[in-house]
Amino acid sequence: MELKIITPEHVTRHDHVRRIVAEAADGVFGILPRHMDHVTQLVAGVLVFETENGSEQFVGVNAGTLVKAGPTVMVAVRDVIISDDLGHLRKRVAAEFRRHTEEERAARSALARLEAHMIRRFRELQGVHQ
């Protein structure tokens, strides 16, 4: 199989992948070359793939989408963290992606405040013109 990991900044391609293990909302699953095509949403976690020579590679992924189409598996995510040490990677993934989640929460909160302010201003303007 060919594995392509796609982020907004770059595409990483790995040829001759024997198997892939990833995590979706309903649990961990594996992909082998002859498995049927499918699409699934990934949760933040660790994606593992085995190369042709039998070595395992670990990639921390943020939530994203995995598409298997024929001999190609494409993983589209916002961010990846690569490490040879699985324990270290899990810690980095938890810390880094928690930070992203907190930043997103703060941005959503700021957007909600802005929307509330706009609605108040529209109501004030309607009151002036009536």
C-alpha positions in Angstrom: 0.0 0.0 0.0 1.0 3.6 -0.3 0.3 5.9 2.6 -0.1 9.7 2.2 -0.3 11.9 5.2 -1.6 15.3 4.2 -1.5 18.4 6.4 -2.1 22.0 5.4 1.7 22.5 5.2 2.9 19.3 3.4 2.3 15.8 2.1 4.3 12.9 3.4 4.4 9.8 1.3 5.3 6.3 2.4 5.5 3.5 -0.2 5.3 -0.2 0.5 3.3 -0.1 3.7 2.2 -3.5 5.0 -0.4 -2.5 7.5 -1.9 0.6 9.2 -3.4 0.9 12.6 -5.5 4.0 13.5 -8.2 5.1 15.8 -11.7 6.2 15.0 -14.5 7.3 17.4 -15.7 3.7 17.7 -12.2 2.2 18.4 -8.9 1.1 17.0 -8.9 -0.6 13.5 -6.3 -2.0 11.1 -6.0 -1.8 7.4 -4.3 -4.4 5.2 -3.6 -4.0 1.4 -6.6 -6.1 0.3 -9.2 -4.6 2.6 -12.1 -3.0 1.0 -12.2 0.8 0.3 -13.7 3.0 2.9 -13.7 6.4 4.6 -13.6 7.1 8.3 -13.1 10.0 10.7 -10.0 9.7 12.9 -9.8 10.9 16.5 -6.6 12.5 17.9 -4.2 9.7 18.7 -1.4 7.6 17.3 -1.4 6.1 13.8 1.0 3.2 13.4 2.2 1.7 10.1 4.5 -1.1 9.3 7.0 -0.7 6.5 8.0 -3.4 4.0 11.1 -4.2 6.1 8.9 -4.8 9.2 9.7 -1.7 11.1 6.9 0.2 12.8 6.6 4.0 12.4 4.5 6.1 14.9 2.7 9.2 13.9 0.6 11.4 16.3 -2.3 12.7 14.4 -4.9 15.3 15.3 -8.6 14.5 14.3 -8.9 14.1 10.6 -10.1 11.8 7.8 -8.7 8.5 6.5 -9.6 7.4 3.0 -8.6 3.9 1.6 -9.0 3.8 -2.2 -7.4 0.8 -3.9 -3.7 0.6 -3.0 -3.6 4.1 -1.5 -4.5 5.3 2.0 -4.8 9.0 2.4 -4.9 10.6 5.9 -5.8 14.3 6.0 -5.2 15.9 9.4 -4.4 19.4 10.7 -1.2 18.4 12.4 1.2 15.5 12.9 3.9 14.6 15.3 6.5 12.0 14.4 8.5 10.0 17.0 10.3 6.7 17.3 9.5 6.4 21.0 5.8 5.5 21.4 5.6 6.6 25.1 7.2 10.0 24.3 4.9 10.4 21.3 1.7 9.7 23.4 2.8 12.4 25.9 3.5 14.9 23.1 0.2 14.2 21.4 -1.7 14.7 24.6 0.0 18.0 25.4 0.1 19.4 21.9 -3.4 18.5 20.9 -4.8 19.6 24.3 -3.3 23.0 23.6 -4.9 23.1 20.2 -8.3 22.2 21.7 -7.9 25.0 24.3 -7.0 27.5 21.6 -10.1 26.4 19.6 -12.3 26.7 22.6 -11.0 30.3 23.3 -11.6 31.2 19.6 -15.1 29.9 19.7 -15.8 31.8 22.9 -14.5 35.0 21.3 -16.6 34.4 18.2 -19.7 33.9 20.4 -19.1 37.1 22.2 -18.7 39.0 18.9 -21.9 37.5 17.6 -23.8 38.5 20.8 -22.4 42.0 20.5 -23.5 42.3 16.9 -27.0 41.1 17.7 -27.2 43.7 20.6 -26.1 46.4 18.2 -28.6 45.4 15.5 -31.4 45.5 18.1 -30.3 48.9 19.3 -30.3 50.2 15.7 -33.8 48.7 15.1 -35.0 50.5 18.3 -33.6 53.8 17.0 -35.3 53.5 13.6 -38.7 52.6 15.0 
